[in-house]
Amino acid sequence: MKRFRYALDPLCVGACVAYAVCRWVIRPHWTGLFWHGYSTDCLFIPAALPLLLWVQRQLGLRSHDRYPDWPEIGINFAVWSVAAEGVAPFIFKTAVGDWMDVVAYASGALVAGVWWTFAGRTGFDRLAPHYGWMEKFLAGPRLQRCRTQWFDQLAGARRILIVGVGHAPELQALTVRCPAAHFTCVDASAGMLAAAEARVHRDGLDPTRLTFIHAALPAWQPPAGEYDAIVTNFFLDCFSGEELSAVVHRLATAAAPEARWVISDFTVPPRGLARLRARFVHALMYVFFRVVTGLRAARLTEPDPLLTAEGFTLTGRQTSEWGLLHADLWSRGPR
Ligand SMILES: C[S@@+](CC[C@H](N)C(=O)[O-])C[C@H]1O[C@@H](n2cnc3c(N)ncnc32)[C@H](O)[C@@H]1O
């Protein structure tokens, strides 16, 4: 969890500076209703709420140091609006109630809420609430088709490891096609795992068939030789170089001697316009994930030689979207 720093929060510091500039630099030199009536009201929540929350924390009214969430912002906004615009005019002669002030507080609260929601999360936690609708909007059913392409081949599996499970878009299909299996689902993002567990509940899946583990590869050590199937959907593309080898090696040690490994991911076609297009799409994606999640990998690294070195053979590959996507089935040992 990222700790909120109250008065040292960058938004709070920026809003306090902006407040001082509005009040003592702009107002004496500029006329205009906004500067004289509402500018400082817009800054009220970003500047004052962190200080109010710090006081609440010292008084034991706040039990944690998380970033302010929407209910907390909403309650403080409502209490302040009623006190300043509804009650104060009855008590102080100079105070005047103005509903436009409430609109100004609300606009500051909205900006601060969006900022704190983003700043309070790290890595894929930032994307977790939005991953599902973004995928639907940008890719429709294409990624899901890749994820589920080889699931029939896992029908007899009893222990399946899904790594980088995210919000678990494949889990329902997998539980249906592998009726005897228990699933271990690993992800480094607590937000993604929370979304996955919510989906399990929503889809009415049997929770006794599932174990969720909050852990990061390659540090996480799975039990050796335990799983007869491994699923990594749009996960290996999060790594490159030594880290990718370490992740593949770690997962290969968890695989049983005759395990299968289902991989869906982005790929680069060998030549032509399709290759250029894929390079362009990947460049956009990696910049996006780097900015939003802090992803370290900067370009796609094909894991194929690493899988081969771990004793896996490519037994099926389906490419789609002009070679941009592939769904692979890798197998180890005699079949
Ligand atoms: C691009 S998302 C794909 C999620 C999901 N498999 C899907 O098909 O939509 C990558 C997922 O891998 C997880 N992840 C990234 N790095 C990880 C690591 N080192 N160990 C475990 N999970 C990781 C992220 O939290 C995220 O949920």
The ligand as an SDF file (V2000), in Angstrom:
LIG
                    3D

 27 29  0  0  0  0  0  0  0  0999 V2000
   -1.3540   -7.6010  -19.2820 C   0  0  0  0  0  0  0  0  0  0  0  0
   -2.0540   -8.2080  -17.8010 S   0  0  0  0  0  0  0  0  0  0  0  0
   -2.8630   -9.7070  -18.3670 C   0  0  0  0  0  0  0  0  0  0  0  0
   -3.8830  -10.1990  -17.4080 C   0  0  0  0  0  0  0  0  0  0  0  0
   -4.6610  -11.4510  -17.8320 C   0  0  0  0  0  0  0  0  0  0  0  0
   -3.8390  -12.6270  -17.8730 N   0  0  0  0  0  0  0  0  0  0  0  0
   -5.3580  -11.2380  -19.1420 C   0  0  0  0  0  0  0  0  0  0  0  0
   -5.2460  -12.1070  -20.0240 O   0  0  0  0  0  0  0  0  0  0  0  0
   -6.0610  -10.2310  -19.2830 O   0  0  0  0  0  0  0  0  0  0  0  0
   -0.6260   -8.8260  -16.9900 C   0  0  0  0  0  0  0  0  0  0  0  0
   -0.9210   -9.3240  -15.6010 C   0  0  0  0  0  0  0  0  0  0  0  0
    0.3050   -9.8320  -15.0650 O   0  0  0  0  0  0  0  0  0  0  0  0
    0.4690   -9.3550  -13.7580 C   0  0  0  0  0  0  0  0  0  0  0  0
    1.9220   -9.2710  -13.5110 N   0  0  0  0  0  0  0  0  0  0  0  0
    2.7900   -8.3990  -14.0520 C   0  0  0  0  0  0  0  0  0  0  0  0
    4.0370   -8.6430  -13.6040 N   0  0  0  0  0  0  0  0  0  0  0  0
    3.9210   -9.6910  -12.7560 C   0  0  0  0  0  0  0  0  0  0  0  0
    4.8710  -10.4320  -11.9840 C   0  0  0  0  0  0  0  0  0  0  0  0
    6.1610  -10.1080  -11.9810 N   0  0  0  0  0  0  0  0  0  0  0  0
    4.4190  -11.4880  -11.2560 N   0  0  0  0  0  0  0  0  0  0  0  0
    3.0890  -11.8170  -11.2430 C   0  0  0  0  0  0  0  0  0  0  0  0
    2.1700  -11.1420  -11.9480 N   0  0  0  0  0  0  0  0  0  0  0  0
    2.5750  -10.0980  -12.6920 C   0  0  0  0  0  0  0  0  0  0  0  0
   -0.1910   -8.0070  -13.7080 C   0  0  0  0  0  0  0  0  0  0  0  0
   -0.5600   -7.6330  -12.4000 O   0  0  0  0  0  0  0  0  0  0  0  0
   -1.3800   -8.2390  -14.6240 C   0  0  0  0  0  0  0  0  0  0  0  0
   -2.4890   -8.6910  -13.9120 O   0  0  0  0  0  0  0  0  0  0  0  0
  1  2  1  0
  2  3  1  0
  2 10  1  0
  3  4  1  0
  4  5  1  0
  5  6  1  0
  5  7  1  0
  7  8  2  0
  7  9  1  0
 10 11  1  0
 11 12  1  0
 11 26  1  0
 12 13  1  0
 13 14  1  0
 13 24  1  0
 14 15  1  0
 14 23  1  0
 15 16  2  0
 16 17  1  0
 17 18  1  0
 17 23  2  0
 18 19  1  0
 18 20  2  0
 20 21  1  0
 21 22  2  0
 22 23  1  0
 24 25  1  0
 24 26  1  0
 26 27  1  0
M  CHG  2   2   1   9  -1
M  END
$$$$
